Structures are given as C-alpha cells and as structure tokens.
Amino acid sequence: MSDSPPARDSGTRTALIDAANQLMLEEGYAAVTTRKVAARAGVNQALVYYYFRTMDELFLAVFRRGAEASLKRMERAARADDPLRALWQVSSEPRDSALTIEFIALANHRQAVRAELASYTRRFRERQQEIIEHVHGSGDVGGPTPAAMTVVTAALSRILAMDGMLGITAGHDEVLTLIEEYLARAAQSDSGAPSSSPAP
C-alpha cells in the first residue's frame, strides 16, 4: 500500500465523511466508530483507517467540509439583496447549528478539534463582521455593534438549536420577532448602501 494519502476526491472517502456526518447528527459524536461509519458507508471497516489514520482526522474532515460550505454560503449571502437576513439564515440553519453543538462537545475532549473549531469560528466571525460593517456603512440602526452582532447571532442560533433538541419552544417566537424587527429596520436604513461586498 502506498504511503501517500488517497485522492481527496475519492468517492469512498466522501462516503465515509457523509456517514460520520449523519451519525453525529443522528446519534451524537460518541456514536461515531470505525465499525458504524464503515457500515453506514457500505465499505470494509479497514478502509476507514486507510483514508483516515485516526478518528481525529475523520472528525476534522467532517468539520472542515461543513465549515468551508458555511463560508461559501456566507459569501453568497454577502451578495444577496438583503445581506443581513441572508447572513442570519446561514448562521441559524438548524442542521448546521446541531452539528456545531456536537463539535463543541467533541472539542472538550479532543485538542485537534478544539483548535480547528476556534480557527474557523474566528474566520467566520471576522468575515461576518466585515459584511455587516459594509452593509451598514454610515447608517445607524441602533442595537449592538457589528462585532457584538456576530456573537449574538452565534449565541441565539445555538440556543434555538439546543432548545429544539430538547423540545423547548417557550420564548422562541418572541426572539424571532425581535430578530425580524431588527432585520427589517436594518434593511430600511441601509436601502441606499452599496450592494457590492468587499473581497474576502
């Protein structure tokens, strides 16, 4: 067997990442074992360690793929007619929020995952802040600063996702109404702002 890693676009590698991703969403990160991943992907268990030398490598592959997809969606949001609303939709997507919660739990036990999660979180929030600042321009819609808004957005999306997992909905409608009012006010205030987004 060659010492060089298998091709990154391998169909089998993708199937293993898909399987781990689904297991994390359905059963939690603790359920992600080589046996279960291989069974879900429909391949021999030995192939898991052929494509990923450790379970950390597999978890990181799942995380990076999702994180890069989120960054791409954020860039599309920056070019939307209503960038702030599009940014909120990216940040609050239930499936992504639920997976992020699993990775936060996993990061408590695995240093490599913790470092990667912190790195991508900084990248995401820095870019999000740039977009918010660009959209607002010199307008003043009140409320939190762009930097604070990135933290508030992350916190709200995770709380809503965690509550949803527990079947808790009290206060959700009110929170979503507050967000809607802020987005509507911001859209009205920024209607004359430039529509183009700064290059990443």
C-alpha positions as CSV (number, residue, x, y, z in Angstrom):
1,M,0.0,0.0,0.0
2,S,1.3,3.4,-0.9
3,D,2.3,5.8,2.0
4,S,0.8,8.7,0.1
5,P,-2.8,9.6,1.1
6,P,-5.7,8.6,-1.1
7,A,-7.1,11.1,-3.5
8,R,-9.1,13.8,-1.7
9,D,-12.0,13.5,-4.1
10,S,-12.3,9.7,-3.7
11,G,-15.9,8.5,-3.7
12,T,-15.1,6.2,-0.8
13,R,-13.6,9.0,1.2
14,T,-16.6,11.2,0.6
15,A,-18.9,8.3,1.6
16,L,-17.1,7.9,4.9
17,I,-17.3,11.6,5.7
18,D,-21.0,11.5,4.8
19,A,-21.5,8.5,7.1
20,A,-19.7,10.2,10.0
21,N,-21.7,13.4,9.5
22,Q,-25.0,11.6,9.6
23,L,-24.0,9.6,12.7
24,M,-23.1,12.7,14.5
25,L,-26.4,14.3,13.7
26,E,-28.5,11.2,14.5
27,E,-26.7,9.7,17.4
28,G,-24.0,12.2,18.6
29,Y,-20.2,12.2,18.2
30,A,-19.7,9.4,20.7
31,A,-21.5,7.0,18.3
32,V,-19.0,7.6,15.5
33,T,-16.9,4.5,15.5
34,T,-15.0,2.9,12.6
35,R,-17.5,0.0,12.6
36,K,-20.5,2.2,12.4
37,V,-19.0,4.5,9.9
38,A,-18.0,1.7,7.6
39,A,-21.4,0.0,7.9
40,R,-23.2,3.2,7.1
41,A,-20.9,3.9,4.1
42,G,-21.2,0.3,3.0
43,V,-17.5,-0.4,2.9
44,N,-14.9,-2.6,4.7
45,Q,-14.0,-1.3,8.2
46,A,-10.3,-1.3,7.3
47,L,-10.9,1.4,4.7
48,V,-11.7,3.9,7.4
49,Y,-8.1,3.8,8.6
50,Y,-6.9,3.7,5.0
51,Y,-8.4,7.1,4.3
52,F,-8.1,8.5,7.9
53,R,-5.2,7.5,10.1
54,T,-7.0,8.5,13.2
55,M,-10.6,9.3,14.3
56,D,-9.5,12.8,14.8
57,E,-8.6,13.0,11.1
58,L,-12.1,11.8,10.2
59,F,-13.8,14.3,12.6
60,L,-11.7,17.1,11.2
61,A,-12.6,16.1,7.6
62,V,-16.3,16.3,8.6
63,F,-15.9,19.6,10.3
64,R,-13.8,21.2,7.6
65,R,-16.2,20.3,4.8
66,G,-19.1,21.8,6.7
67,A,-17.2,24.9,7.7
68,E,-16.0,25.6,4.2
69,A,-19.5,25.1,2.9
70,S,-20.8,27.6,5.5
71,L,-18.1,30.1,4.5
72,K,-19.2,29.8,0.8
73,R,-22.9,30.3,1.8
74,M,-21.8,33.4,3.7
75,E,-20.1,34.8,0.6
76,R,-23.3,34.3,-1.3
77,A,-25.2,36.0,1.5
78,A,-23.0,39.0,1.2
79,R,-24.1,39.4,-2.4
80,A,-27.8,38.9,-1.6
81,D,-30.4,41.8,-1.9
82,D,-30.8,41.6,1.9
83,P,-27.4,40.5,3.2
84,L,-28.2,40.7,6.9
85,R,-31.2,38.5,6.5
86,A,-29.2,36.1,4.4
87,L,-26.4,36.0,7.0
88,W,-28.9,35.2,9.7
89,Q,-30.3,32.3,7.6
90,V,-26.8,31.0,7.2
91,S,-26.0,31.2,10.9
92,S,-29.2,29.8,12.1
93,E,-29.7,26.8,9.8
94,P,-30.9,24.1,12.2
95,R,-28.8,21.3,10.8
96,D,-25.6,23.3,10.9
97,S,-26.3,24.5,14.4
98,A,-27.0,21.0,15.7
99,L,-23.7,19.7,14.2
100,T,-21.8,22.7,15.7
101,I,-23.1,21.7,19.1
102,E,-21.8,18.2,18.6
103,F,-18.4,19.6,17.6
104,I,-18.3,21.9,20.6
105,A,-18.9,18.8,22.9
106,L,-16.3,16.9,21.0
107,A,-13.8,19.8,21.3
108,N,-13.9,19.4,25.1
109,H,-12.1,16.0,24.7
110,R,-10.0,16.4,21.5
111,Q,-7.5,19.2,21.2
112,A,-7.2,19.0,17.4
113,V,-10.9,19.5,17.0
114,R,-10.9,22.4,19.6
115,A,-8.1,24.2,17.7
116,E,-9.8,23.8,14.3
117,L,-13.2,24.9,15.7
118,A,-11.6,28.0,17.2
119,S,-9.8,28.8,13.9
120,Y,-12.9,28.5,11.7
121,T,-15.0,30.4,14.3
122,R,-12.6,33.3,14.1
123,R,-12.6,33.3,10.3
124,F,-16.4,33.1,10.2
125,R,-17.0,35.9,12.7
126,E,-14.3,38.2,11.2
127,R,-15.9,37.8,7.7
128,Q,-19.4,38.2,9.1
129,Q,-18.4,41.4,10.9
130,E,-16.8,42.8,7.6
131,I,-20.1,42.1,5.8
132,I,-22.2,43.7,8.5
133,E,-20.0,46.8,8.6
134,H,-20.1,47.1,4.8
135,V,-23.9,46.8,4.7
136,H,-24.4,49.4,7.5
137,G,-22.0,51.9,6.0
138,S,-22.6,55.1,7.8
139,G,-26.1,54.2,8.7
140,D,-27.2,53.8,12.3
141,V,-30.0,51.3,13.1
142,G,-29.2,51.2,16.8
143,G,-28.7,47.9,18.6
144,P,-25.4,46.0,19.0
145,T,-22.2,46.8,17.2
146,P,-21.2,44.6,14.2
147,A,-18.7,42.8,16.4
148,A,-21.3,42.2,19.1
149,M,-23.9,41.1,16.5
150,T,-21.7,38.3,15.3
151,V,-21.6,36.9,18.9
152,V,-25.3,37.5,19.5
153,T,-26.1,35.7,16.2
154,A,-24.0,32.7,17.1
155,A,-25.4,32.5,20.6
156,L,-29.0,32.8,19.5
157,S,-28.7,30.2,16.8
158,R,-27.1,27.7,19.2
159,I,-29.7,28.3,21.9
160,L,-32.5,27.9,19.5
161,A,-30.9,24.6,18.2
162,M,-30.3,23.3,21.7
163,D,-33.9,24.1,22.8
164,G,-35.2,22.5,19.7
165,M,-33.4,19.3,20.5
166,L,-35.0,19.3,24.0
167,G,-38.4,20.2,22.6
168,I,-38.4,23.6,24.2
169,T,-40.1,26.4,22.3
170,A,-41.0,28.9,25.0
171,G,-39.9,32.4,24.0
172,H,-38.8,31.4,20.5
173,D,-41.5,33.2,18.7
174,E,-40.7,36.4,20.6
175,V,-37.0,36.1,19.9
176,L,-37.6,35.5,16.2
177,T,-39.9,38.6,16.2
178,L,-37.1,40.7,17.7
179,I,-34.7,39.5,15.0
180,E,-37.2,40.1,12.3
181,E,-37.8,43.7,13.6
182,Y,-34.1,44.3,13.7
183,L,-33.6,43.0,10.1
184,A,-36.5,45.0,8.8
185,R,-35.2,48.2,10.4
186,A,-31.6,47.5,9.1
187,A,-32.9,46.8,5.6
188,Q,-34.8,50.1,5.6
189,S,-31.9,52.1,7.0
190,D,-29.4,50.5,4.6
191,S,-31.5,50.7,1.4
192,G,-29.2,53.3,0.0
193,A,-26.0,51.4,0.9
194,P,-23.7,49.9,-1.8
195,S,-24.8,46.5,-2.9
196,S,-21.4,45.1,-3.6
197,S,-19.4,43.2,-0.9
198,P,-15.7,43.7,-0.1
199,A,-13.5,40.9,-1.4
200,P,-12.8,38.2,1.1
